[in-house]
Amino acid sequence: MTPDVKQDALFEHYSSIPHFYDELLDLDGKPRPNWQTFFQSFSKLDNDEIINRNQDMLRLLKENGVTYNIYDDPAGLNRPWKLDLIPFLINKEEWQKIESGLTQRAHLLDLILKDIYGSQELIKLGLLPMELVYNHAGFLRQCRGIKQPGKRNLIFYAADIGRSADGRIWIVNDRTQAPSGSGYALENRMAMARILPEFFNGLKVRRLSTYFNALRNALSEIAPAKNPNPRIVILTPGPSNETYFEHSYLASFLGYTLVQGNDLMVKDNYVWLKTLSGLEKVDVIWRRVDDVYCDPLELREDSQLGVPGLLQVLRSGNVSIANPLGSSVLENPGLMPFLNNIAKHLLGEELIMPTIASWWCGQPEQMDYVLENIQSLVIKKIYKDSTPSTSVDGNALSAKQITELKEQIKAHSSLYVGQEKINFSSTPSLINGRIEPRNALFRSFLVSHNGGYIAMTGGLTRTTADLGNFVISNQLGGISKDTWIISPEPGRTLNVRKELERNYAGAHSGALPSHTAENLFWVGRYTERMLGNARFLRTVMQFIAEGNNLLADNTDTQSEQNLLMSLTHFTTTYPGFTDDDDEKFENPWKELRDVLFNGNRMGSLSYNLAVFKRAVYAVRDHWSTDTWRVLRSIEEEWVLMASAAHTGHHRMLSALDNLITSTVAFIGLNRESISREQGWVMLDTGRKMEQSLLLITMLLSTLVKKHDDQTEYDLQESVLVSNESLVNYRYKYRAHIQLPLVLDLMLLDPNNPRSLVYQLDRLKAYLSQLPKSQPGHTLAEHERLILEAYTLLKLADKDELAKPDNETSRYENLHRFLTNMNTVLLAIPGAVSKIYFKHAETQKQLFSAGVTI
Amino acid sequence: MLYKVIHTTTYTYFEPVSLCHNIGRLIPRSFDTQVCRKSIVTISPLPDVKDEYEDFFGNQVMYFAIQQEHKKLTVTVSSEIEKITREDPEINLYHDVSWEDVKELARQSTPAWLEVHQYIPETIFTAATPEIKAYARQSFKPGVAMFDATHNLMQRIYQDFEFKPGFTTISTPLSEVMKARKGVCQDFAHLAIACVRSLGLPARYVSGYLETLPPPGKQKLAGADASHAWFSVYIPYRGWVDFDPTNNQIPGSQHLTACWGRDYGDIAPLKGVIINSGPHKLSVSVDVKRMS
């Protein structure tokens, strides 16, 4: 086959859509030059290879944990990111125009921002209607007069750009608060370069690194007092935010600390990061939290995402924030009709790139126009709020809805804007292995640089999910594209590698934020909880499966029943096997399957897996790519097993085997890849804590009650098996299994890595490694507790513990010992939390609402 | 007339608080009919960080933080306020301005009107429901003078609503106040403001104090006064004119202004954030004394 024929087959499903600009084909139906080059490389891969690469791409993105969270998504958080193999191309001439248009726009918006929060000349001169500013929810009166170092107030700017049918490029939206997407753009490029390196052949695609270098400088430059090595943090709303992946991705890429509001505190008029070793001063906050949520003292009082007192520190000039608080006032479609005049006034020039024709209803004639033409316009509110009508297509409304909207507009005219509808251009996309046209919207990113602005030479293109569906939204399942600016790299780019080295050399060694520390501690605990439960479940299930094969006699049944009851206690899945339901004992598999796979049941393995996953995602910047791969396979295999309707015993057992193996691999990888020492200590502290508590629970539920010899033997053996200590036992004692020796091995033997003393040894070492909060020789609460537990254990005597009480038919000494031990150990997490997990402190509002006359 | 106002706010915590941040708007303003001669702020325990600045509306704001463990916080502001009686020079002129004229004049964008203009849009505290709009219309009938319409509105609120402490909190929406016809001074001020703004007219919220007189023959009790709130509308040729719907009065020399803003949310006397989960107790006492 010749490439030409192939190419024809390739475009079998591609045809220009009438009334749209076609990115691929010119008016004669021929591919435009850059696309021609691109498809020459593309067509060198045959159909199967394209499918393979597409699968590789999906896998890579999944393994790297690239996700976009959908609010209220029934499938749960963390939807995988979708990336089209075919990029969006922009040629050199066009880019030059876009670049100059965007730079001008950023410059202009910066000046408007300064004016709004400064002398308000634009309002006084009548160039900017007061209502557009004062009625906008993003106009924060508390922020007037706050100044930061640096020539520009607006540090980040992003714009959504689309091309209309006549080929002109328009700015559709301005993003001035906390623009998202630059991290996804970067990840898209990395994935493309890895999976499809040959596509870049013959095309000079501009790199993205210049933007990120400029971004580093921009953030460093706004640091107060010209600190040469400022501490920069990224403030995120947390793991449930839709773009959390990007926050953690950028944090690891740029070497900044990722924090949530409660990781920070205000003291002595500075902002501090709470770390395991104490407070560290923060110089610059790159926020991904909306401005009204940033300070519950002066802004939204119900916010749990902010830092109380932050505004006062900003006012004092002791910390800087990008973008400045209050900058969302510029995310305002009502500004559009006024921008050209403002540009003429402030810059002495016209807008290079046009804005979409817009009519602000605050002016009577404009409102009349909007009311008359409502069906051919998009109606937007000047700011986003929780009402569904922030942006609606007039044409999609019913007669009743139109009447209602008109009433709304008349009642609050200054809040509404009518905008011309634009049919975004169509661009080739790979859909189910075929090339089809889809409508595209491109987001470009700018950052302040040397007193001006620099645009990312690339960006994030998103296409509609379906052809002709013009709402482009990740929330609605759109697909993203890498964006290629085809142009030779200009000579002015810096030596990237050198610069990166310099920046990394100055990076903070990074004490662990206390929030991260706590999350790692819980990852450790949940890992072991999952592992412990899986192992015990496996032991019990194996026992039952074998028993059934051997046509069990009575004692076996008794052992079986006791094991099943222990299982319920151990996993705390009550009532389970504790409710004397004979049917459950006769056919335990139904209940066992439920304990494995019922994710809605607390204590089930699926439930524990979900909790584990949540903890893992909360500290996602700590896992290596290999670790992600393991995490993905844990998740995927488990989902696969759980969805098999009638899972047989063997399938269930093999699901457990896989889970156990992968979890062990996860632990092993962490040991190697978590570089920060304190991080590993916290994770392992959590593991040892959980292992100790699980062991005690298991012994309490299996060995305390006295049974006949055979049952006791079976139970003791099960304890050894599910703690992987049977081989060890046989090797060490070369004797029949008996209680004193089992207790010796599981509690007191320092050489058995499964014994309690082994765990406590490590715990004691870890806890003494934690930074001291008080000078002097007094033991901290957690040190005292671990010493008490350790002493209790060291003073224990295996023969004493193994003495039965014939009156109660229980091993009372053992019971007392384990209960005491449990109480002491359970107090340790609380004591650690009080000193080291300071973010856990709750904030509360005070009001003096005592107006009584 | 010279007054001394002592406003004391005390928070008592069940468990020690190790960090608190606070914002106070307790220092009385000075303007044409009032001069705040001095204002002494005493905070116990002594704050570790303190700052004072002017807010967007020109009120004096104080910020303070206490970084040592404490179980009690006391903020006392002691102010000397002089009231000046203002002659009414163009009484006939401003009495003639209809509310529709005010609405029309408010379209101008001269700096003076811009300052006034910001008090027209409704806020969360002053959102007007259809019932509130209808209630407003009964006073703001076509062609009625701005002053007369507002005065009538004030009288109607005084007659139609029962003053009932404890029925509402600061988060009770106006719609509920409207339905129950009960509330306290801040509810009545918010209601009046919502009415005036629903017609596209400027109104602002005023916080302050009121001198109360003891029953004849009785000694006045210290701390028996309270902080108070009323509203103000803008009338061309006259400026801002205060109205007190709680007492059915045009505030004069007995009303001492502390701060003004669009609503309570802009000028809460004292608010703060503490790091603590335990309960706390609040007590406020106000003492207004006539010095001469």
Interface residues (C-beta under 8 A of the other chain):
Chain A: Q120 I123 K124 G126 M130 E131 Y134 N135 R141 Q142 R144 M265 V266 K267 D268 N269 P296 L297 E298 E301 P308 G309 Q312 R315 S316 S414 E841 T842 Q843 K844 Q845 L846 F847 S848 A849 G850 V851 T852 I853
Chain B: T9 Y11 L19 C20 H21 N22 I23 D48 V49 D51 Y53 D55 F56 F57 Y63 A65 Q67 S109 P111 L114 H117 Q118 P121 P165 T169 I170 V184 C185 Q186 S207 L210 T212 A226 S227 H228 A229 T246 Y264 D266 A268 P269 L270 K271 G272 V273 I274 I275 N276 S277 H280 L282 V284
